[in-house]
Amino acid sequence: MTASDRLGVALSAAVISLDQLTKWLVAQGMGLHQSLPVIPGFLSLTHVRNTGAAFGILATPSPGLSTAILVAFSAVAIGLILWVWVRNRKAPRLFVSSLGLILGGAVGNSIDRLRLGEVVDFLDVYWGSYHWPAFNLADSAITVGVGLLMIHLLSHKAS
């Protein structure tokens, strides 16, 4: 295992652990839909559940069907991430780090779907009455990982 691989694995494990810990703390310490302001007018911790994908996509009246579809999609995505990772054994750290973050986030949300049939979200960013859909640490890791992957790919293409 290369140093880059070890970094990617460590990032993935850290994301999964912190994601599950924060979701557990929210689920144990806050009632559903309870909200605690962190930065008034901008950020609150708000306990919500998402039966759909990002931003509630596929949150259908038959949650069992959407859960099965999303678990299958996640399994394919996780398999694809691992395949790309293995096929690029000598990739730069930025590339492997981005895959580690995306993988950790995908696994973190998949654990919720398999265990609960829904994902615990709690980060509520807003400005006035305009709210971004609630999200969690796994979602954040996926977003940062995709951003880093785009930076890697764009900088690699430019050289």
Secondary structure in CASP SS format (residue, H / E / C, confidence):
PFRMAT SS
TARGET T0000
AUTHOR 0000-0000-0000
METHOD secondary structure of the structure
MODEL  1
M C 1.00
T C 1.00
A H 1.00
S H 1.00
D H 1.00
R H 1.00
L H 1.00
G H 1.00
V H 1.00
A H 1.00
L H 1.00
S H 1.00
A H 1.00
A H 1.00
V H 1.00
I H 1.00
S H 1.00
L H 1.00
D H 1.00
Q H 1.00
L H 1.00
T H 1.00
K H 1.00
W H 1.00
L H 1.00
V H 1.00
A H 1.00
Q H 1.00
G H 1.00
M C 1.00
G C 1.00
L C 1.00
H C 1.00
Q C 1.00
S E 1.00
L E 1.00
P E 1.00
V E 1.00
I E 1.00
P C 1.00
G C 1.00
F C 1.00
L E 1.00
S E 1.00
L E 1.00
T E 1.00
H E 1.00
V E 1.00
R E 1.00
N E 1.00
T C 1.00
G C 1.00
A C 1.00
A H 1.00
F H 1.00
G H 1.00
I C 1.00
L C 1.00
A C 1.00
T C 1.00
P C 1.00
S C 1.00
P H 1.00
G H 1.00
L H 1.00
S H 1.00
T H 1.00
A H 1.00
I H 1.00
L H 1.00
V H 1.00
A H 1.00
F H 1.00
S H 1.00
A H 1.00
V H 1.00
A H 1.00
I H 1.00
G H 1.00
L H 1.00
I H 1.00
L H 1.00
W H 1.00
V H 1.00
W H 1.00
V H 1.00
R H 1.00
N C 1.00
R C 1.00
K C 1.00
A C 1.00
P C 1.00
R H 1.00
L H 1.00
F H 1.00
V H 1.00
S H 1.00
S H 1.00
L H 1.00
G H 1.00
L H 1.00
I H 1.00
L H 1.00
G H 1.00
G H 1.00
A H 1.00
V H 1.00
G H 1.00
N H 1.00
S H 1.00
I H 1.00
D H 1.00
R H 1.00
L H 1.00
R H 1.00
L H 1.00
G C 1.00
E C 1.00
V E 1.00
V E 1.00
D E 1.00
F E 1.00
L E 1.00
D E 1.00
V E 1.00
Y E 1.00
W E 1.00
G C 1.00
S C 1.00
Y E 1.00
H E 1.00
W C 1.00
P C 1.00
A C 1.00
F E 1.00
N C 1.00
L H 1.00
A H 1.00
D H 1.00
S H 1.00
A H 1.00
I H 1.00
T H 1.00
V H 1.00
G H 1.00
V H 1.00
G H 1.00
L H 1.00
L H 1.00
M H 1.00
I H 1.00
H H 1.00
L H 1.00
L H 1.00
S H 1.00
H H 1.00
K H 1.00
A H 1.00
S C 1.00
END
